[in-house]
Amino acid sequence: MRTRELKNKSAALLCCLLLAAMAASVTFAQQMQEPGTAVDLSKFKLDLVYSNDFSKSQEIVYEESFVRTLANLKQIRTALPDKQAVWIAEGRGGVDIRDGKLRVSPLPLDASGNQLKSEPRSHMVVWNSAIFPADFLAEFEMNPNGSTNGLTIVFVCAAGKNGEDLFDLSLPPREADYKKYHSGAIANYSDAYWSRNTEDEAATNRLRKNPGFALVAQGRSLTTGLAGVTHRVRILKFGGHIEIEIDSRIVLKWDDAGKPLGAGRIGFRSMEGVSLITYDNFKVWKLSKR
């Protein structure tokens, strides 16, 4: 009898140790970080490298204008974006600059900026034409304009996964197809900071490293509530350290223990479910140690 009791106790102890080990193995990415204060910039020197308040007209080009479909239905790039273009749009919706905002619509826009509601909806990705430094602070304002569906993401450090330019002719067209951004031919960090797809998704801010769709950190989104509110998003990256700030509060921090991504482009993604997304006051600073 005593031997059986000892075996039972040993089994119970082993189970407890196993559960403790499993709990200890929960990755940082699976833990929900709680909001903190604003990003601390006191240890950095900031040099402004880009500023856009959308007060002036800017050239916008569409990926489809430099993509050709072959007889076998394969699509290839035929040219680079116009060097004068400030924004490169991927997807079949509409993009314009109006009333001091960059407007991104899941529907095409007419010459007056009205949505063509008879047309099919589309996911959208809009890239800025600049290549930004590896160490930076980026900030922008966005407003979902009352959207009750959809999701928004910001991509940073975006380039070909083998170091190519994002618009290299060897890279396949992306057409705002999400899997081509997270598990395709390009590398980037992506942060999903606003959503109305589900309650759980709306409540979280999710940082991923791509390609691979690896969830590396998550925190409270701070973008729930009314859907017509302007939010300020800030992304700090220095070496492998990344911080995401929403409305002056850090929602997550993460250190890339692998090979951190370097210089690249910044782009804004919105799903077809949104009504209209507007962006303003987009700025990027190069960071260096004080």
NORMO-V234112 format. One line per field, one symbol per residue. phi: phi as a letter, one per 30 degrees, with the letter a starting at -180 (. if undefined). psi: psi as a letter, one per 20 degrees, with the letter a starting at -180 (. if undefined). burial: b if it has 24 or more other ideal C-beta (glycine too) atoms within 12 Angstrom, else e. A space follows every 50 residues. Layout:
phi = ???
psi = ???
burial = ???
This chain:
phi = .ddddddddddddddddddddddddededddddcdcddeccdcccccdca bbchdbdbdbbceddbbbcdedidcbdcadeedddcbccckcdbbacahi bdcbcdcecddciddddddddbdbbbcdddccddcabcbacbbdhiecbj abbccbhdaddcjddeceddddechideddccbbcbcacbbccbabdbdd dddccbcbcbdkhddcabbddibdjecccdcccbbcbbiccbbccbhibd cabacdddcddcdaccbccbdddddaccbahdbbcdcbdd
psi = ghggghggggggghgghghghghhiprhhipoqqqbarpojhjqppopip pojkiqqqppqphhikpqprhjjpqqpirqqphiphpopprjbqpropkk qoppqiqqqahjjqpniiqqqqqqpoqqiqoqrhorpqqrqqpjljpjra qqqpprkprqijjqqhkpiiqqqhkjoghihikcjqqrppooipqkgrgg hhiqpppqpqqikoohqqaphjkabqjkqpqppppppocjppppppljpp hqqqpoicoqqbqarpqpppqiiqgppqqrlpqpqpqqq.
burial = eeeeeeeeeeeeeeeeeeeeeeeeeeeebeeebebeeebeeeeeebeebb ebebeeebebbbbbeebeeeeeeeeebeeebeeebbbbbbbbbbbbbbee bbbbbbbbbeeeeebeeeeebbbbbbbbbbbbbbbbbbbbbbbbbebeeb bbbbbbbbbbbeeebbbeeebbbbbbbbebbbebbbbbbbbbbbbbeeee bbbbbbbbbbbeebbbbbbbbbbbeebeeebbbbbbbbbebbbbbbbebb bbbbebeeebbbbbbbbbbbbbbbbbbbbbbbbbbbbeee
